[in-house]
Amino acid sequence: MSVKSAKVKKFLEITGTESEDMASFFLGRNQQNVTYAINDFFTRPELAEGFKKVKENAKIKVDSKVKSVFNKYKEDSLDVLGKPYIGIDGTVRYIADLGYEPEDLVILALAEFLESPSVGIFKEDPFLINWSRVGANSIEKMHDYIENELAVKLAEESYFKKVYQFTYKFILEKNQRNVPTESAIEYWNLMIPEEYKKELDTFIKFLEIKDHKGITKDQWNMLYPFLKTYHEDPKLSNYDEMQSWPVLMDEFHEWLTDS
């Protein structure tokens, strides 16, 4: 057995994966050091998921009809990487043709499904691959998929959280470290279920009084579970500052207690 094969075998045995291509990928990232490669695999699970997705996407045959839909809305120019893309104007027309408004909640699910990197942008490869994968090769079929799949799945807790967490990066503007509080509030009002509207309004009032300028990713991700806790305990009498809530929630608890 060659040295390389021995390293691949050890990687497969310890990680429990069966993909030699996966093993070669992580070994290549770590200069063939099997210990580093195994550690990389366990500490960076998103890399393994990304690798699997690339391999799966490579097997998908792009439907020429999907390409025609993309071409109808794409920009005349290419992006900074020399790739075709749909820009702001094309996105507005595309969403309108699908029968939606840009402010519809399901459009955020669509953005997550099509792996949009930012507001108003759709990249060619994810657009072609993901629509081809589900067999939606016309505006009508894309609309049906959004209505019958994405909109329905939004009622599921796990999928809603996935879209909610995706939204932070989606609305984070280039070169910004945090999402401006004003923008965060706009999207919270769109996304947070009506059930927690009262709690959200109180939290927003606190941010406005505090004149809070920006929302971090951790604050964004934790707000939804925090509002659920707040809903169940309106006075936050059981609030524990030793739990892993962001400091902003601790400050809100103090403000609420003093109010």
C-alpha positions as CSV (number, residue, x, y, z in Angstrom):
1,M,0.0,0.0,0.0
2,S,1.4,3.4,-0.9
3,V,2.0,6.1,1.7
4,K,-0.9,8.2,0.2
5,S,-3.3,5.2,0.2
6,A,-2.4,4.5,3.9
7,K,-3.2,8.1,4.8
8,V,-6.5,8.0,2.9
9,K,-7.3,4.7,4.7
10,K,-6.5,6.2,8.1
11,F,-8.6,9.3,7.4
12,L,-11.6,7.1,6.3
13,E,-11.3,4.9,9.4
14,I,-11.2,7.7,11.9
15,T,-13.7,10.1,10.3
16,G,-16.2,7.4,9.4
17,T,-16.6,8.8,5.9
18,E,-16.5,6.5,2.9
19,S,-15.5,9.1,0.3
20,E,-11.9,8.7,-0.8
21,D,-12.3,12.0,-2.7
22,M,-13.3,13.7,0.6
23,A,-10.1,12.2,2.2
24,S,-8.0,13.5,-0.7
25,F,-9.6,16.9,-0.5
26,F,-8.8,17.3,3.2
27,L,-5.3,15.8,2.9
28,G,-4.6,18.2,0.0
29,R,-5.7,21.2,2.2
30,N,-3.3,20.1,4.9
31,Q,-0.1,19.2,2.9
32,Q,-0.9,15.5,3.2
33,N,-0.6,15.6,7.0
34,V,-3.2,13.1,8.1
35,T,-3.5,14.3,11.7
36,Y,-4.2,17.9,10.5
37,A,-6.6,16.7,7.8
38,I,-8.6,14.7,10.4
39,N,-8.7,17.6,12.8
40,D,-9.7,19.9,9.9
41,F,-12.6,17.6,9.0
42,F,-14.0,17.6,12.5
43,T,-13.5,21.3,13.3
44,R,-14.7,22.6,9.9
45,P,-17.9,20.6,9.1
46,E,-19.0,23.3,6.7
47,L,-16.1,22.3,4.4
48,A,-17.2,18.7,4.3
49,E,-20.8,19.9,3.5
50,G,-19.5,22.2,0.8
51,F,-17.4,19.5,-0.8
52,K,-20.4,17.1,-0.8
53,K,-22.5,19.8,-2.4
54,V,-19.9,20.5,-5.1
55,K,-19.8,16.8,-5.9
56,E,-23.6,16.5,-6.0
57,N,-23.9,19.6,-8.2
58,A,-21.4,18.2,-10.7
59,K,-23.9,15.3,-11.3
60,I,-26.8,17.6,-12.1
61,K,-27.4,18.3,-15.8
62,V,-28.4,22.0,-16.3
63,D,-31.7,22.3,-18.1
64,S,-31.4,24.6,-21.1
65,K,-34.8,26.1,-20.3
66,V,-33.6,27.2,-16.9
67,K,-30.6,28.9,-18.7
68,S,-33.1,30.7,-20.9
69,V,-35.0,32.0,-17.9
70,F,-31.7,33.2,-16.3
71,N,-30.6,34.9,-19.5
72,K,-33.9,36.9,-19.7
73,Y,-33.0,38.7,-16.4
74,K,-29.1,38.7,-16.3
75,E,-27.0,41.8,-16.6
76,D,-25.2,42.6,-19.8
77,S,-21.9,42.9,-18.0
78,L,-20.2,40.2,-15.9
79,D,-19.4,40.3,-12.2
80,V,-15.9,40.9,-10.7
81,L,-15.1,37.2,-11.2
82,G,-16.1,37.3,-14.9
83,K,-19.4,35.4,-14.3
84,P,-22.9,36.2,-15.5
85,Y,-25.4,37.4,-12.7
86,I,-28.8,38.8,-12.2
87,G,-28.5,42.3,-10.7
88,I,-31.0,44.6,-8.9
89,D,-33.1,45.5,-11.9
90,G,-33.3,41.9,-13.2
91,T,-34.1,40.7,-9.7
92,V,-37.1,43.1,-9.4
93,R,-38.4,42.0,-12.8
94,Y,-37.9,38.3,-12.0
95,I,-39.7,38.5,-8.6
96,A,-42.6,40.4,-10.2
97,D,-42.9,37.8,-13.0
98,L,-43.0,35.1,-10.3
99,G,-46.0,36.9,-8.9
100,Y,-44.4,38.3,-5.7
101,E,-43.3,41.6,-4.1
102,P,-39.7,42.0,-3.0
103,E,-41.0,42.4,0.6
104,D,-42.7,39.0,0.7
105,L,-41.2,36.7,3.3
106,V,-41.0,33.8,0.9
107,I,-38.5,35.8,-1.2
108,L,-36.0,35.4,1.6
109,A,-36.6,31.6,1.3
110,L,-36.0,31.9,-2.4
111,A,-32.8,33.8,-1.8
112,E,-31.6,31.1,0.5
113,F,-32.6,28.4,-2.0
114,L,-30.7,30.1,-4.8
115,E,-27.7,31.0,-2.5
116,S,-28.0,34.7,-3.2
117,P,-24.9,36.4,-1.8
118,S,-26.6,39.7,-1.1
119,V,-29.9,41.6,-1.7
120,G,-30.8,41.9,-5.4
121,I,-28.1,39.4,-6.7
122,F,-28.5,36.0,-8.1
123,K,-25.4,34.1,-9.3
124,E,-25.6,32.0,-12.4
125,D,-24.3,28.6,-11.1
126,P,-26.6,28.3,-8.1
127,F,-29.6,29.5,-10.1
128,L,-29.1,27.0,-12.9
129,I,-28.2,24.1,-10.7
130,N,-30.8,24.5,-8.0
131,W,-33.7,25.1,-10.4
132,S,-32.6,22.2,-12.6
133,R,-32.3,19.9,-9.6
134,V,-36.0,20.4,-8.7
135,G,-37.2,20.3,-12.3
136,A,-38.5,23.9,-12.4
137,N,-37.6,25.2,-15.9
138,S,-40.2,27.9,-16.4
139,I,-41.5,30.9,-14.5
140,E,-44.7,29.0,-13.9
141,K,-43.0,25.9,-12.4
142,M,-40.7,28.1,-10.3
143,H,-43.7,29.9,-8.9
144,D,-45.3,26.5,-8.1
145,Y,-42.2,25.3,-6.3
146,I,-42.0,28.5,-4.3
147,E,-45.7,28.2,-3.3
148,N,-45.8,24.4,-2.7
149,E,-42.4,23.8,-1.3
150,L,-40.6,26.9,0.1
151,A,-43.7,28.7,1.5
152,V,-45.0,25.5,3.1
153,K,-41.6,24.7,4.6
154,L,-41.4,28.1,6.2
155,A,-44.0,26.9,8.7
156,E,-41.4,24.3,9.9
157,E,-39.3,25.6,12.8
158,S,-36.0,24.2,11.5
159,Y,-36.4,25.6,8.0
160,F,-37.5,29.0,9.3
161,K,-34.5,29.2,11.5
162,K,-32.3,28.3,8.5
163,V,-33.7,31.1,6.4
164,Y,-33.7,33.5,9.4
165,Q,-30.0,32.9,10.1
166,F,-29.2,33.1,6.3
167,T,-30.8,36.5,6.2
168,Y,-28.2,38.2,8.4
169,K,-25.4,37.6,5.9
170,F,-27.8,38.3,3.0
171,I,-28.6,41.9,4.3
172,L,-25.1,42.6,5.6
173,E,-23.6,45.2,3.2
174,K,-20.1,44.9,1.8
175,N,-17.4,46.1,4.2
176,Q,-19.9,46.3,7.1
177,R,-19.2,44.4,10.3
178,N,-22.7,44.7,11.7
179,V,-26.2,45.1,10.2
180,P,-27.5,48.7,11.0
181,T,-30.2,48.5,13.6
182,E,-32.7,50.2,11.3
183,S,-32.3,47.5,8.7
184,A,-32.5,44.7,11.3
185,I,-35.7,46.1,12.6
186,E,-37.2,46.2,9.1
187,Y,-36.4,42.5,8.5
188,W,-37.5,41.5,12.0
189,N,-40.9,43.1,11.3
190,L,-41.0,41.0,8.1
191,M,-39.8,37.7,9.5
192,I,-40.7,37.3,13.2
193,P,-44.0,35.5,13.6
194,E,-47.0,37.5,14.6
195,E,-47.2,35.4,17.8
196,Y,-44.1,37.3,19.1
197,K,-45.0,40.8,17.8
198,K,-45.7,42.3,21.2
199,E,-42.3,41.1,22.5
200,L,-40.6,42.3,19.4
201,D,-42.2,45.8,19.6
202,T,-40.9,46.1,23.2
203,F,-37.5,45.0,22.2
204,I,-37.4,47.5,19.4
205,K,-38.5,50.3,21.7
206,F,-35.6,49.4,23.9
207,L,-33.2,49.6,21.0
208,E,-34.5,53.0,20.0
209,I,-34.2,54.4,23.5
210,K,-30.7,53.0,23.8
211,D,-29.9,54.4,20.3
212,H,-28.3,51.1,19.4
213,K,-26.4,51.5,16.1
214,G,-25.7,47.9,14.9
215,I,-26.7,44.3,15.3
216,T,-24.1,41.6,15.4
217,K,-24.6,38.1,14.0
218,D,-24.9,36.6,17.4
219,Q,-27.5,39.2,18.5
220,W,-29.4,38.5,15.3
221,N,-29.3,34.7,15.6
222,M,-30.3,34.7,19.3
223,L,-33.2,37.2,19.1
224,Y,-35.7,34.7,17.8
225,P,-35.1,32.1,20.6
226,F,-35.0,35.0,23.1
227,L,-38.4,36.3,22.0
228,K,-39.8,32.8,22.5
229,T,-38.4,32.8,26.0
230,Y,-39.7,36.3,26.6
231,H,-43.2,35.3,25.3
232,E,-43.3,32.4,27.8
233,D,-42.1,34.6,30.6
234,P,-43.4,38.2,30.0
235,K,-41.6,39.7,33.0
236,L,-38.4,37.6,32.4
237,S,-38.5,36.7,36.1
238,N,-36.6,33.5,35.3
239,Y,-34.0,35.2,33.2
240,D,-30.5,33.9,33.9
241,E,-27.6,36.2,32.9
242,M,-25.3,33.3,33.3
243,Q,-26.8,31.6,30.2
244,S,-25.3,32.2,26.8
245,W,-27.5,35.2,25.8
246,P,-25.7,38.1,24.2
247,V,-24.9,41.1,26.4
248,L,-27.6,43.1,24.6
249,M,-30.3,40.7,26.0
250,D,-28.8,41.2,29.5
251,E,-29.2,45.0,29.0
252,F,-32.7,44.5,27.8
253,H,-33.6,42.5,30.9
254,E,-32.2,45.2,33.1
255,W,-34.1,47.9,31.2
256,L,-37.3,45.8,31.4
257,T,-36.9,45.3,35.1
258,D,-36.3,49.0,35.8
259,S,-39.2,50.1,33.6
